[in-house]
Amino acid sequence: MILVVSDLDEVLRADKGPVARELAEAIARIGSRSDVTICIITGAPHAHIPPIFYHTAFAESGAVRLDQHGTLAIAHEGEEVIKDLRRALGITKDDGIDEIKEGSVIIEEPRFCSLTLLFGAPPHYPGLITSASPAKVMERIKDFVGDRRAAGLHILPGAHKSYEWIDITTTTKEATVGRLLAAMPDVKKAYYLGDGRNDLAVMRNPHITPVGFANSIPEIQELVYICGIYIPHPGPQGGALEFFRFLESQ
């Protein structure tokens, strides 16, 4: 069995846009093989999972799982601590711009077991620009997590073009993929396609062949040069398609 796990944004698609038709068709062809399992994983909410082929999709870094029919399975253990964090920050909205002590932030869509704060001018919230400093908001989040270390929250900052974000999750991609591998003892080869800091720990797993692209962070590019596959194109602009074509030839 071959397992393929792919990050979503800036790997399979750019700027929250659709997955290119040629890539979606290649994924579907590979997924139809009896010896291949395809999974998508993202820190975004499940509503962001595009209508493309997958055997399993993981949203909120794995706290929410979707099967091929889109049926949700939710790990509810982290819901209460996320509610506590929202109260501590003074967040009152589930989606859109909100005012907190540090200024305005954007809450990225309703979630079950995570929280994502956006800063700047994210393209999927056209016309909205925030005023809060990500660094100052991060300080308060770290204070909250420091008082509640047993809660197991993970803080994952990031940036892309016109905006920055802070993901606060109750699990990680690394833990989710680790559980997936443990549940699939027949996997002979496992690939992980990634571009960002929250993909790096997964890609360092010795049971994973990491796949990086021209738009992957330098640490991922360095890793794949040594022990993985480097594709010299951005993931959404032909890099991911090249990987799936490579897999078709195997």
N, C-alpha and C positions, 0 to 999 in steps of 0.2 A: 504494500500500500504506500502511495505517495501522498503526503499531506502538504498542502499549500495554504499558508495563512498570510493574508495581506492587510496592511493598513489601508485606509480608505482615502483620506484627503491628502492631496499632493503626491499620491502614488497611483491610484486608479482614476482620480479626477482632480481638476484644478479649481480653486476658488469656489468650492461647494457646487460646482456645475455638474452636468450629467456626465456619466461615463461614456466615452466615445463608442459609437456603435461597433466599430471593428474590434475594439478591445472586448466589449461585452460579448460579441459573438465568439471570440477566441476562448474566453472564460467558459462559456456554455459548452463549447466543443470539448474542452479538456474535462469539464465537470461531468460530461456524459460517460466518461470512461469508468469502468468498474474498479480500476486500480487507483483512482485519484479521489481525494476528498478536498474540497475547497472551502475555506473559512474566511470571512471578513471580520476585522476587528477595528473598532474606533472608540475614541473617548467621547464622541458625540452621542446625543440621545438616539433612540431607535428610529425616530421619524426621519433621521438623516440617511438611513440605509437605503441605497438606490434599488430600483427594480431590476436587478441583474441576477444571474445565477449564483447560488451558493448552497452548500449543504447546511452550514450553520453560520449565523452572523452574531457577533458580540458587540453590544453597545455599552456605553458607560464603562469602557475598558474591561468589560466582561461581567458586570453586575446584572446586565440584562442580556438574555440569550434568545435568539429567534431561530426557529427551525425553517425548513424550506417553504412552509405554508405561512410564515409570518407570525406563528403563535409565540407569545411571550412567556418566558420563565424568568422571574425576578428574584434576586437574592435580597430579601427584605432586611437582612441584619443591619445594614448601614443606614436605613431610612431615618431613624430617630436622631442619630448624631448629625446627619446633614440638616435636619430641622433645627437642631440646637445651634449649629453653625450659622444658619440663615438668621436666626434670632439674634445671635451675638453680633453679627455684622449690621443688623438693622435692615435686612432685605425683606421687602413686603410683596414683591412681584414674582411670578413664575416665568415671565418672558418679557423681554423689552427693557427699556431704560428705567433705572431706579436711582433714587438719591440715598446715599449713605453718608456717614460722617466725613469721609475723605472726598466726596463729590459724587458725580454721576458715574454709574457703571451700567453695562448691559448684561442682563441675565439671559443666557442662551437656552431658551426653550425649557419647558417643564421636564424634569428628570425624576427618577425614582431614588437612586442611591448615590448621586454625585451632584456637583455644582460647578458650573463654568461661568466665570466672569470675563467679559470682553472689555477691552480698553482701546480707544482710538476710533477708527471708522471702519468697522468690519463690513465687507461687501454684501453679506447676506442680511444686513440691517441698514438698507440704503437711507441716507439722510440723517442718521444718528451719529453723533460724535460725543464721546465721554469727556469728563473733566478730571476724574479721580486719578491719582498717581498709582500705577501698579505696585511700585515699591512700598508705598505706605499701606496699601491694602494687604499686601503680602505680610507685612510686619504683624498686622492684627490677626491674620489667619494663623501665622506661626505661633503667636501667643495662645490662641485657642487650642491648637493641636498640642502645644507643649503642656497644657494643663490636662490634656486628655489623651496621653500617649497610648493607653490601652485600647483606644477606639480604632486604631489602625488606619487612620486617614493618610492619604498620600497627596502631596502637593506637586503639581506638574505645570510649571510655567512654560510659555512658548510665545513665538512671534512669527508673523508672516506679513510681509508687505505693509499694509496700512493699519494693522492692528496687532495687539498683544492679547494674551489670555492667561488665565490661571484656572487649571482644572484641579478640583479637589475630589478625589475618588475614594471609594471604600475597597477597591481592589486595584490591581495593576495588570497591564497586558502580560507582563512576565509571569505572574501567578496564574492568569487564565490559560495561557498557552502551556504552562507546566502541567496544569490539571488536564488539559486536552491530551497532551502526549501520554500522560499516565493512564488515561482511559482508552488509549488506542495502541495496545502493545504490538499490533501487527504492522505498525508504520516502519518502513525500511528507509525512507528518505523524507525529510521534512524541510521545507523552504519557508522563509519569512521575508516578505517584501516590506521595507520600511524606509522612512526618510527623516524622522525626528527623534528628539531626545527620549521621548517615552517609548520608542521602539528599541533603543539601544540595548537595554538589559536582556530583552528577549533574544536579540540577535547574537548575544554573547553566549547563549546556551550551547554547550558542546554538541547537543543532539540536533541543532538547527543549522542548516546552510543559509547564511544571511545573503540577501539580495539587495544591493544598493544602487543608487542612480546618481546622475549628475546633480540633482537637487537635494540629495541626502546630505545631512550634516557631516562635517569633516571626520568626526569620530566613526561614523558608519562607513564612510568611504575608506578610511584607513583599515577598518576591520575586514571589509569585503575584499580588499586587495590581498590580505593575508590568507583568509580562510573562507571566502565566499565567492559571489558572482557580482562583478561590477558592470553595469550597463551605462555607457557614456551618453545617455539622454535623460532628460527629466522623466519621471514616472508617467505623468499624464500626457506627455508629448512624445509618445512612442516607446519609452523605456519599459513600461509594464507589458505592452504588446509584444515587445521583443522577447521578454522572458517567457510569456505563454507560448509564443511560436517555438522557442527553444524547447519547451516542455513537450510540445506536440511532436517534435522530432525524435524524442527519446523512446 
